[in-house]
Structure formats: structure tokens, C-alpha cells
Amino acid sequence: MKAVVQRVRGAQVTVNGVISGKIDHGLLVYLGVALDDTEDDVRHLAKKIAFLRVFDDGEGRMNLSVLDIGGSVLAVSQFTLLADTRRGRRPGYSRAAPPEQAGKLYDLFITEIKAFNLPCEAGVFRSHMLVSYTNDGPVTIIIDSKEPES
């Protein structure tokens, strides 16, 4: 499972002209589900993101989490994070989970984030979405649930 996490001052996702999710200060999370991802990957990633210290403390150091600042999360499913660009010019998506599996794990991610008492808004799975945001910093972190902890 891969996530692109952006510290934002505001973000929203719109589907067919209707806002499906909107947050103020917090994290915008693009989430890609791979074929071999499990519920353990989801739990690991949700915990990592909830406690990720990417917000400034009183001394201007990134030392606070989204939990610490009372922020929110906007989760957007994005299978293109699993793109394989090693051959040719058209990305391949054979490493991405099929929709049934990906949808289930995406929904579980939202549930797990909410279990930390974090407000969590979301895009609409398998929909064409328009995402707008103001990246704060900019701060963008890429997390892969398969990378071992050090």
C-alpha cells in the first residue's frame, strides 16, 4: 500500500459537481492499494499517518502530528500510485489491487483513521474526482507499507 501524504491548509474533492469531502488544516492522503496488501498494511499505514510528525511546533520544527494539532484527514483512492513505468510510455497497473479488494481496504483505512478520533473525509471510490488543495510548506511525504521499519 502506498500513500502520498500532503500537509494542507485546506483540501476538497468534488465528484460530478458535488463536494464529497472537504477539510481545513490537516492531511490530504492519496492511497494506492496493491495486489498483496492486507488489513495489516492498512492498520500500519493508518497508524503511521495519524502519528506522523509533519506539523510545526512552537519553535518552528516539524514535531507535531495531525492528532496533536486537531486536524483532519481527506482520503482519496488513487490506483495510479501503483503505476509501473519501467517499460514503454504507457504506465501499467498490474500491481494494483482489483476494485473489490481495493475498495474494501480503502474503506478500512478510513475506519482506522477515524478510530484515532480523527475527522476523516473521503473521495468517492472508482469515480473521476477533482481534488483541490493548498499544500502547506510544501510538505509531501511518500509512505510504502512494505518498506521495513528501521
C-alpha positions as CSV (number, residue, x, y, z in Angstrom):
1,M,0.0,0.0,0.0
2,K,1.3,3.4,-1.0
3,A,0.3,6.8,0.3
4,V,1.2,10.3,-0.7
5,V,0.6,12.5,2.3
6,Q,0.4,16.2,2.0
7,R,0.2,18.7,4.7
8,V,-2.6,21.1,3.7
9,R,-4.3,24.3,4.8
10,G,-7.4,23.1,3.1
11,A,-8.5,20.4,0.6
12,Q,-11.6,19.2,-1.1
13,V,-12.7,16.6,-3.5
14,T,-15.5,17.0,-6.0
15,V,-17.4,14.4,-8.0
16,N,-19.9,15.4,-10.6
17,G,-20.0,18.9,-9.3
18,V,-20.7,17.8,-5.7
19,I,-18.2,18.1,-2.9
20,S,-17.8,14.7,-1.4
21,G,-15.1,15.6,1.2
22,K,-13.6,18.8,2.5
23,I,-11.2,19.6,5.3
24,D,-9.4,22.6,6.7
25,H,-6.0,22.2,8.3
26,G,-4.7,18.6,8.1
27,L,-3.5,15.9,5.8
28,L,-4.5,15.0,2.2
29,V,-3.8,11.3,1.7
30,Y,-3.7,9.7,-1.7
31,L,-4.0,6.0,-1.2
32,G,-3.0,3.2,-3.6
33,V,-3.8,-0.4,-2.8
34,A,-1.5,-3.2,-4.2
35,L,-2.4,-6.8,-5.0
36,D,-0.6,-8.1,-2.0
37,D,-1.9,-5.6,0.5
38,T,-3.7,-6.8,3.6
39,E,-5.6,-5.4,6.6
40,D,-2.3,-5.4,8.5
41,D,-0.9,-3.0,5.8
42,V,-3.9,-0.7,6.3
43,R,-3.6,-0.6,10.1
44,H,0.2,0.0,9.8
45,L,-0.3,2.9,7.4
46,A,-3.2,4.5,9.3
47,K,-1.2,4.5,12.5
48,K,1.9,5.8,10.7
49,I,-0.1,8.7,9.2
50,A,-2.1,9.5,12.4
51,F,1.2,9.9,14.3
52,L,3.4,11.3,11.5
53,R,5.1,14.5,12.9
54,V,4.9,16.9,10.0
55,F,3.3,20.0,11.6
56,D,5.3,22.8,13.2
57,D,5.6,23.1,17.0
58,G,6.1,26.5,18.8
59,E,9.8,26.5,17.7
60,G,9.0,26.0,14.0
61,R,10.2,22.4,14.0
62,M,8.1,19.6,12.4
63,N,7.3,17.9,15.7
64,L,3.5,17.6,15.8
65,S,1.1,15.1,14.3
66,V,-2.3,15.7,12.8
67,L,-3.7,14.4,16.1
68,D,-1.6,17.0,18.1
69,I,-2.9,19.9,16.1
70,G,-6.6,18.8,16.0
71,G,-6.5,18.5,12.2
72,S,-8.4,16.3,9.8
73,V,-7.7,13.8,7.0
74,L,-9.0,13.7,3.5
75,A,-8.5,10.3,2.0
76,V,-8.6,9.9,-1.8
77,S,-8.2,6.5,-3.5
78,Q,-5.6,6.6,-6.3
79,F,-4.7,3.4,-8.1
80,T,-2.2,5.3,-10.3
81,L,0.3,5.3,-7.3
82,L,0.9,1.6,-8.3
83,A,1.9,2.5,-11.9
84,D,4.7,0.6,-13.4
85,T,6.6,2.9,-15.8
86,R,9.7,0.6,-16.4
87,R,8.6,-0.4,-19.9
88,G,7.3,1.7,-22.8
89,R,5.4,5.0,-22.4
90,R,2.1,3.8,-21.1
91,P,2.0,3.0,-17.4
92,G,0.9,-0.5,-16.4
93,Y,-1.3,-1.2,-13.4
94,S,-0.9,-4.9,-13.0
95,R,0.4,-4.4,-9.4
96,A,-2.8,-2.5,-8.4
97,A,-5.4,-4.5,-6.5
98,P,-8.7,-5.2,-8.2
99,P,-11.6,-2.9,-7.3
100,E,-13.3,-5.2,-4.9
101,Q,-10.2,-5.7,-2.8
102,A,-9.0,-2.1,-3.1
103,G,-12.4,-0.7,-2.2
104,K,-12.6,-2.9,0.9
105,L,-9.1,-1.8,2.1
106,Y,-9.7,1.9,1.3
107,D,-12.9,1.8,3.4
108,L,-11.0,0.1,6.2
109,F,-8.3,2.8,6.0
110,I,-11.0,5.5,6.6
111,T,-12.4,3.4,9.5
112,E,-8.9,3.0,11.0
113,I,-8.2,6.8,10.7
114,K,-11.5,7.6,12.4
115,A,-10.6,5.1,15.2
116,F,-7.9,7.6,16.2
117,N,-10.7,10.1,16.7
118,L,-9.5,12.0,13.6
119,P,-12.2,13.6,11.4
120,C,-11.8,11.9,8.0
121,E,-13.5,12.9,4.8
122,A,-13.2,10.9,1.6
123,G,-13.4,10.9,-2.1
124,V,-15.7,8.5,-4.0
125,F,-14.1,5.2,-4.8
126,R,-13.8,4.4,-8.6
127,S,-15.0,7.9,-9.6
128,H,-13.4,10.7,-11.6
129,M,-12.6,13.2,-8.9
130,L,-11.4,16.8,-8.9
131,V,-9.1,17.4,-6.0
132,S,-8.1,20.9,-4.9
133,Y,-5.8,21.8,-2.1
134,T,-3.4,24.3,-0.6
135,N,-0.2,22.4,0.2
136,D,1.3,23.9,3.4
137,G,5.1,24.1,3.2
138,P,5.0,22.4,0.8
139,V,5.3,19.2,2.7
140,T,4.7,15.9,0.8
141,I,5.7,12.5,2.2
142,I,5.5,9.2,0.4
143,I,4.9,6.1,2.6
144,D,5.0,2.5,1.5
145,S,3.6,-0.1,3.9
146,K,6.0,-2.7,2.6
147,E,9.1,-0.7,3.5
148,P,10.6,-2.2,6.7
149,E,10.8,-0.1,9.8
150,S,14.3,0.8,10.8
